[in-house]
């Protein structure tokens, strides 16, 4: 029999994977991996401000991530710098400001390693409720906005010509990503969140012929990676969060050894067909 804390960790990790997989497909299609990193790095600033202002940790991280996403949208419209340069500025600046704030708050003991790399084994029953309630809300929102998001991903110009608003779809996607990062921070840490958003969808891509298939397979691969990573962590006493990411990487590499007859290839913005 597994201990209660390990069972909670399994449930929490699988719940996160079921949400991160479908959402991560848009990260892969839109080539937004660096944006995911930026939001993940901003999570540490959210942690620092949450302690400083006595806010709920998940809410603080979510609020900062949304503010960073809004700041990026505003800078893209006004600044002459490229998007990757703006992401680099926001990513490293928010991480640095968060670390400086933590250093000044000498009256608070903050486990930086825990926030950077996560501690899924410390998940409580309340955390499980937050993960599954928040995850369900994210999946419902993703289902509602699936077609507008997909249309804006394939061709923003065509989506706009059809009467849709790609800018709104992009804003919705950013808010959903901020929500996932806020929920996932405690589980795998700010430095590993993007891995769960990218690796399972990337592994699922070879076996998918439609966007919906890719979303479902990505969720399944993420769940398998969580279970395999936690079991490996239990067996060899390795860090749980990194073990999950390593398991996802192994599944990604194994995918290249499996022959497939058909591939789904998205025509995301700026992406060329292989």
C-alpha positions as CSV (number, residue, x, y, z in Angstrom):
1,X,0.0,0.0,0.0
2,X,1.2,3.5,-0.8
3,X,1.3,6.2,1.9
4,X,-1.3,8.9,1.9
5,X,1.1,11.6,0.9
6,X,2.3,9.6,-2.1
7,X,-1.3,8.9,-3.2
8,X,-2.1,12.6,-2.9
9,X,1.1,13.4,-5.0
10,X,-0.1,11.0,-7.7
11,X,-3.6,12.5,-7.8
12,X,-2.2,16.0,-7.9
13,X,0.3,15.2,-10.6
14,X,-2.2,13.4,-12.8
15,X,-4.7,16.3,-12.4
16,X,-2.1,18.8,-13.5
17,X,-1.0,16.7,-16.5
18,X,-4.6,16.4,-17.7
19,X,-4.7,20.2,-17.9
20,X,-1.2,21.0,-19.0
21,X,-1.3,18.6,-21.9
22,X,-4.1,20.2,-23.9
23,X,-3.1,23.7,-23.0
24,X,0.5,23.0,-23.9
25,X,-0.5,22.0,-27.4
26,X,-1.2,25.7,-28.1
27,X,2.2,26.6,-26.6
28,X,3.8,24.2,-29.1
29,X,1.7,25.2,-32.1
30,X,2.3,28.9,-31.4
31,X,6.0,28.6,-30.5
32,X,5.3,30.2,-27.1
33,X,7.8,28.2,-25.1
34,X,9.8,31.2,-24.1
35,X,6.6,33.0,-23.1
36,X,5.8,30.1,-20.8
37,X,9.3,30.4,-19.3
38,X,8.7,34.1,-18.7
39,X,5.4,33.5,-16.9
40,X,7.1,30.7,-14.9
41,X,9.9,33.0,-13.8
42,X,7.5,35.7,-12.8
43,X,6.0,33.2,-10.4
44,X,8.8,33.8,-8.0
45,X,8.0,37.5,-7.9
46,X,4.4,36.5,-7.2
47,X,5.6,34.4,-4.3
48,X,7.6,37.3,-2.9
49,X,4.7,39.8,-3.2
50,X,2.3,37.2,-1.7
51,X,4.4,37.0,1.5
52,X,5.0,40.7,1.6
53,X,1.3,41.6,1.3
54,X,-0.1,38.6,3.1
55,X,-1.9,37.3,0.1
56,X,-2.9,33.8,-0.9
57,X,0.1,32.3,-2.7
58,X,-1.8,30.9,-5.7
59,X,-3.7,34.1,-6.2
60,X,-0.5,36.2,-5.9
61,X,1.3,34.1,-8.5
62,X,-1.7,34.2,-10.9
63,X,-2.0,38.0,-10.5
64,X,1.6,38.6,-11.3
65,X,1.6,36.2,-14.2
66,X,-1.4,38.0,-15.7
67,X,0.2,41.4,-15.2
68,X,3.3,40.2,-17.0
69,X,1.2,38.9,-19.9
70,X,-0.6,42.3,-20.1
71,X,2.7,44.1,-20.0
72,X,4.0,42.0,-22.9
73,X,0.9,42.8,-25.0
74,X,1.3,46.6,-24.3
75,X,5.1,46.5,-25.0
76,X,4.5,44.6,-28.2
77,X,2.3,47.4,-29.5
78,X,4.5,50.3,-28.4
79,X,8.1,49.2,-28.3
80,X,10.4,48.7,-31.3
81,X,12.0,45.6,-29.8
82,X,11.3,42.1,-31.0
83,X,9.1,39.8,-29.0
84,X,11.9,37.5,-27.9
85,X,13.9,40.5,-26.6
86,X,10.9,41.7,-24.6
87,X,10.3,38.2,-23.2
88,X,14.0,38.1,-22.2
89,X,13.7,41.4,-20.4
90,X,10.5,40.5,-18.6
91,X,11.7,37.0,-17.7
92,X,15.0,37.8,-16.1
93,X,13.7,41.1,-14.6
94,X,10.8,39.5,-12.8
95,X,13.0,36.6,-11.6
96,X,15.7,39.0,-10.3
97,X,13.2,41.4,-8.6
98,X,11.6,38.4,-6.9
99,X,14.9,37.2,-5.6
100,X,15.9,40.6,-4.4
101,X,12.5,41.0,-2.5
102,X,13.0,37.6,-0.9
103,X,16.5,38.6,0.2
104,X,15.1,41.8,1.9
105,X,12.3,39.9,3.7
106,X,14.6,38.6,6.5
107,X,11.6,38.1,8.8
108,X,10.1,35.4,6.5
109,X,11.7,32.0,5.9
110,X,11.1,31.1,2.3
111,X,12.1,27.7,0.8
112,X,13.5,28.9,-2.5
113,X,14.5,25.4,-3.6
114,X,10.9,24.3,-3.0
115,X,9.5,27.1,-5.1
116,X,12.1,26.6,-7.8
117,X,11.9,22.8,-8.1
118,X,8.6,22.1,-6.4
119,X,7.6,19.6,-3.7
120,X,4.7,17.5,-5.0
121,X,5.0,15.1,-2.0
122,X,3.8,17.9,0.3
123,X,0.5,18.3,-1.4
124,X,-2.5,18.5,1.0
125,X,-6.1,17.7,0.6
126,X,-6.9,21.4,0.2
127,X,-4.3,21.6,-2.6
128,X,-6.0,18.7,-4.4
129,X,-9.3,20.6,-4.3
130,X,-7.6,23.7,-5.7
131,X,-5.9,21.6,-8.5
132,X,-9.0,19.8,-9.6
133,X,-11.4,22.7,-9.2
134,X,-9.0,25.1,-11.0
135,X,-8.1,22.5,-13.6
136,X,-11.7,21.8,-14.3
137,X,-12.4,25.5,-14.8
138,X,-9.4,25.8,-17.1
139,X,-10.5,22.8,-19.2
140,X,-14.1,24.2,-19.5
141,X,-12.7,27.5,-20.6
142,X,-10.4,25.8,-23.1
143,X,-13.3,23.8,-24.5
144,X,-15.4,27.0,-24.9
145,X,-12.6,28.9,-26.7
146,X,-11.1,25.9,-28.5
147,X,-12.3,26.9,-32.0
148,X,-11.4,30.6,-31.7
149,X,-8.0,29.7,-30.2
150,X,-7.4,27.1,-33.0
151,X,-8.4,29.5,-35.7
152,X,-6.2,32.3,-34.4
153,X,-3.3,29.8,-34.1
154,X,-3.7,28.6,-37.7
155,X,-4.1,32.1,-39.3
156,X,-4.9,35.2,-37.3
157,X,-5.7,37.1,-40.5
158,X,-8.2,34.5,-41.6
159,X,-9.8,34.3,-38.2
160,X,-10.2,38.1,-38.2
161,X,-11.7,37.9,-41.7
162,X,-14.3,35.4,-40.4
163,X,-15.4,37.9,-37.7
164,X,-13.4,36.4,-34.8
165,X,-11.0,38.4,-32.6
166,X,-7.6,36.8,-32.5
167,X,-6.4,39.4,-29.9
168,X,-9.1,38.2,-27.5
169,X,-8.2,34.6,-28.1
170,X,-4.5,35.4,-27.3
171,X,-5.5,37.1,-24.1
172,X,-7.6,34.1,-23.0
173,X,-4.7,31.8,-23.7
174,X,-2.4,33.9,-21.6
175,X,-4.8,33.9,-18.7
176,X,-5.2,30.2,-18.9
177,X,-1.4,29.7,-18.9
178,X,-1.1,32.0,-15.9
179,X,-3.7,29.9,-14.1
180,X,-1.9,26.6,-14.8
181,X,1.4,28.1,-13.7
182,X,-0.2,29.3,-10.4
183,X,-1.6,25.9,-9.8
184,X,1.5,23.9,-10.8
185,X,4.1,26.0,-9.0
186,X,3.9,24.0,-5.8
187,X,4.0,20.7,-7.6
188,X,7.0,21.0,-10.0
189,X,8.4,24.4,-9.3
190,X,8.8,27.5,-11.4
191,X,11.8,26.1,-13.3
192,X,10.1,22.9,-14.4
193,X,6.5,24.1,-15.2
194,X,7.2,24.9,-18.8
195,X,8.6,21.3,-19.3
196,X,5.1,19.8,-18.5
197,X,3.6,22.3,-21.0
198,X,5.9,21.4,-23.8
199,X,7.3,17.9,-23.6
200,X,4.0,15.9,-23.5
201,X,2.5,17.8,-26.4
202,X,5.7,17.5,-28.4
203,X,5.7,13.8,-27.8
204,X,2.1,13.5,-28.8
205,X,2.6,15.3,-32.0
206,X,4.0,12.3,-34.0
207,X,0.9,10.2,-33.1
208,X,-1.8,12.7,-33.8
209,X,-3.7,13.5,-37.0
210,X,-6.0,16.1,-35.5
211,X,-5.6,18.9,-32.9
212,X,-8.1,17.1,-30.7
213,X,-6.2,13.9,-30.8
214,X,-3.0,15.7,-30.0
215,X,-4.6,17.3,-26.9
216,X,-5.9,14.0,-25.6
217,X,-2.6,12.1,-26.3
218,X,-0.6,14.9,-24.6
219,X,-2.8,14.7,-21.5
220,X,-2.3,10.9,-21.4
221,X,1.5,11.1,-21.9
222,X,1.7,13.7,-19.2
223,X,-0.2,11.5,-16.8
224,X,2.0,8.5,-17.6
225,X,5.1,10.7,-17.0
226,X,3.8,11.8,-13.6
227,X,3.2,8.2,-12.5
228,X,6.5,6.9,-13.9
229,X,8.4,9.8,-12.5
230,X,7.0,9.5,-9.0
231,X,7.5,5.7,-8.9
232,X,11.1,6.2,-10.0
233,X,11.5,8.9,-7.3
234,X,10.2,6.4,-4.7
235,X,12.4,3.6,-6.0
236,X,15.7,5.6,-6.3
237,X,15.1,8.4,-3.9
238,X,15.5,11.1,-6.5
239,X,13.8,14.6,-6.5
240,X,10.1,14.1,-7.4
241,X,9.6,17.2,-9.7
242,X,12.7,16.6,-11.9
243,X,12.0,12.9,-12.0
244,X,8.6,13.6,-13.6
245,X,10.2,15.8,-16.2
246,X,12.9,13.2,-16.9
247,X,10.1,10.6,-17.3
248,X,8.4,12.9,-19.8
249,X,11.7,13.3,-21.7
250,X,12.1,9.5,-21.8
251,X,8.6,9.1,-23.3
252,X,9.4,11.8,-25.8
253,X,12.6,10.0,-26.9
254,X,10.8,6.6,-27.0
255,X,8.2,8.2,-29.4
256,X,10.9,8.6,-32.0
257,X,11.5,4.9,-32.0
258,X,7.8,4.0,-32.7
259,X,6.8,4.1,-36.4
260,X,3.7,6.0,-37.2
261,X,1.7,6.1,-40.4
262,X,0.2,9.6,-40.2
263,X,1.3,12.8,-38.6
264,X,-0.7,15.9,-37.6
265,X,1.2,19.0,-38.5
266,X,-0.2,22.3,-37.4
267,X,0.1,25.4,-39.5
268,X,0.7,27.7,-36.5
269,X,1.6,31.3,-37.1
270,X,5.1,31.6,-38.5
271,X,5.6,27.8,-38.6
272,X,6.5,26.0,-41.8
273,X,5.4,22.4,-42.7
274,X,8.0,19.7,-42.4
